[in-house]
């Protein structure tokens, strides 16, 4: 298996894990299991941070995969 293919699979796995973590935190905050002084602000913060994390991780690994693919690996 080529290195770039492994990177693309790893990207999908990381994105899925980040999405699962975001869904877990959102359900915990929405149900009240995690107490927050302002649940709306907590949800907004979760959306913002997880969106940036998914974009950053995805972009970095996608760039790495494309560079490896161009090198023939």
Phi, psi and omega per residue, in radians:
X1 nan 2.360 -3.120
X2 -1.244 2.651 -3.140
X3 -1.071 -0.665 -3.110
X4 -1.171 -0.608 3.091
X5 -1.142 -0.695 3.082
X6 -1.091 -0.706 3.123
X7 -1.109 -0.733 -3.139
X8 -1.140 -0.668 3.087
X9 -1.167 -0.737 3.103
X10 -1.085 -0.651 3.081
X11 -1.058 -0.803 3.131
X12 -1.105 -0.693 3.135
X13 -1.149 -0.807 3.126
X14 -1.080 -0.733 3.129
X15 -1.112 -0.706 3.119
X16 -1.141 -0.707 3.111
X17 -1.150 -0.726 3.095
X18 -1.113 -0.718 3.114
X19 -1.131 -0.737 3.113
X20 -1.106 -0.705 3.095
X21 -1.132 -0.692 3.125
X22 -1.147 -0.764 3.127
X23 -1.093 -0.725 3.111
X24 -1.073 -0.820 -3.134
X25 -1.141 -0.651 3.133
X26 -1.165 -0.762 3.131
X27 -1.159 -0.660 3.124
X28 -1.159 -0.704 3.141
X29 -1.242 -0.723 -3.110
X30 -1.183 -0.630 -3.107
X31 -1.374 -0.294 3.138
X32 1.652 0.064 3.112
X33 -1.162 -0.632 3.004
X34 -1.770 2.013 -3.081
X35 -1.434 2.307 3.097
X36 -2.303 2.547 -3.141
X37 -1.165 -0.576 3.105
X38 -2.365 1.627 -3.074
X39 -1.040 -0.589 3.130
X40 -1.124 -0.729 3.110
X41 -1.189 -0.663 3.102
X42 -1.097 -0.754 3.102
X43 -1.126 -0.715 3.103
X44 -1.076 -0.718 3.121
X45 -1.141 -0.727 3.115
X46 -1.082 -0.817 3.129
X47 -1.032 -0.763 -3.085
X48 -1.166 -0.856 -3.075
X49 -1.187 -0.773 -3.120
X50 -1.214 -0.608 3.075
X51 -1.118 -0.735 3.107
X52 -1.190 -0.683 3.139
X53 -1.142 -0.762 3.134
X54 -1.136 -0.713 3.112
X55 -1.160 -0.750 -3.121
X56 -1.178 -0.831 3.131
X57 -1.137 -0.778 -3.138
X58 -1.091 -0.759 -3.131
X59 -1.157 -0.743 -3.124
X60 -1.122 -0.820 -3.125
X61 -1.235 -0.601 3.085
X62 -1.134 -0.747 3.082
X63 -1.052 -0.781 3.128
X64 -1.096 -0.738 3.118
X65 -1.109 -0.714 3.131
X66 -1.171 -0.722 3.111
X67 -1.093 -0.774 3.114
X68 -1.128 -0.674 3.135
X69 -1.137 -0.664 3.123
X70 -1.182 -0.555 3.098
X71 -1.354 -0.187 3.132
X72 1.588 0.264 3.131
X73 -1.784 nan nan
